[in-house]
Amino acid sequence: MPWTKEERAEYARQYNLDNKEKIKEQSRQRYLENREKIVEYNRQYRLNNKEKIAQQKKEYEQTPQGKKTNMISSWKRRGLLWETKEEIDEIYERYLNSKRCELCDVEYTETIIKNMDHSHTTGKFRNVLCHRCNSNTDRQDNKSGVPNVFWDNIRKKWIYCKKINKKPHRKKFPYFIQAVIYKKEYEASLL
């Protein structure tokens, strides 16, 4: 007697579970044998469907998962480090649920925005703070003793950073003394 649609689906599901490694290896082999064709097909698809892809990206960014992904990517670019998925999920939930600054207890509004505070030395999360408290915390966390000169633990460089007309001016240096000399010369040129 022929199988029903549900029985075939169950058999296929069970086969895939039982043969995961074999299927993965076959898929990898197929990719390696047809790599150029696959790469060209994907390139052509992206060229022919730019508007569709942009629309899908825009729609995804409006979903809760898309917002979470964008926020975490932004934190990562700014230097936040974490060890497990559970840790970053916990930080994100804390950020989302925070209604008041954890330092000065001011309520967040459109003009008083929340910031994810982290150590620029270790990259570890500390608190969810308002922008004012976060800016002050960064100054206190600056172990160099020189305003606007920070150690970037990710890039392993000294960073000089100063906001001019609300735009950050940044420069990286391998040695602390180079950053201090640049700071003095640059700030003197602004006077």
C-alpha angles and dihedrals in degrees: 000000000000120000122255120240090256092051091051090049092049092048091050091048092050092045090052091049093048095046104038096132094045092050091046091052093047090050091049091049092049089051093049092049093049101030098127093048092048094047091048092046091051091047092051092046091053091048093048096044105040094131093046092049092046090050092049090049091049091050092047092051089058093055120091090248091049092050090048092049092050093047094049091047089052091051091048091053088051092054107264112153128197135172106212139027089241090057094054091043089054092048091049093050090049090050093049094047095045111110099167137039109267091218109040097016094229114153117247117246136162090282098035102059129186123245131195104238118210137161111265088206100053101016091230122144116249113168147330105255141170115259093257094053092043091053091050092046091054090055091050091047092054101110094182092080090223117104114241094013115107139170111239105211094193098050092032090227138116111249127207109201128174129163114230117182088348091302119112117236108204134181129174127218133182092217131049094225091056090055092049093049091047090048092054094046095043095047090046089054090056093059 
